[in-house]
């Protein structure tokens, strides 16, 4: 599971992308698939924050959450 710091960083990245008028989910997915930092704005240091998040662990959490929601 992602730590509280990773979750907080991801929420800050989401906020920064929203503030700049981007589709936060689309931009974060693009980054996760490619690791191309240009998907993430520098606004509010979002690019620095996203680099602190372990992509593998985040993807594990996302997939686990998906299957947990399907079982309900």
FENVEN-V781858 format. One record per backbone hydrogen bond with DSSP energy under -0.5 kcal/mol. CO is the residue of the C=O (numbers start at 1). NH is the residue of the N-H. E is the energy in kcal/mol with one decimal. If there is no record, write none. Layout:
CO&NH&E + CO&NH&E
This chain:
3&7&-2.3 + 4&8&-2.6 + 5&9&-2.6 + 6&10&-2.5 + 7&11&-2.2 + 8&12&-2.0 + 9&13&-2.4 + 10&14&-2.5 + 11&15&-2.3 + 12&16&-2.5 + 13&17&-2.4 + 14&18&-2.3 + 15&19&-2.7 + 16&20&-1.5 + 17&22&-2.5 + 18&21&-1.8 + 22&24&-1.0 + 23&27&-2.5 + 24&28&-2.6 + 25&29&-2.6 + 26&30&-2.3 + 27&31&-2.2 + 28&32&-2.7 + 29&33&-2.5 + 30&34&-1.9 + 31&35&-3.4 + 35&37&-0.7 + 36&39&-1.7 + 37&40&-1.8 + 41&47&-0.8 + 42&45&-2.2 + 43&46&-1.7 + 45&49&-2.0 + 46&50&-2.6 + 47&51&-1.3 + 48&52&-0.6 + 49&52&-1.1 + 50&53&-1.3 + 53&55&-0.7 + 54&58&-2.2 + 55&59&-2.6 + 56&60&-2.3 + 57&61&-2.3 + 58&62&-2.3 + 59&63&-2.5 + 60&64&-2.6 + 61&65&-2.4 + 62&66&-2.1 + 63&67&-2.2 + 64&68&-2.3 + 65&69&-2.2 + 66&70&-1.4 + 67&71&-1.3 + 68&72&-0.5
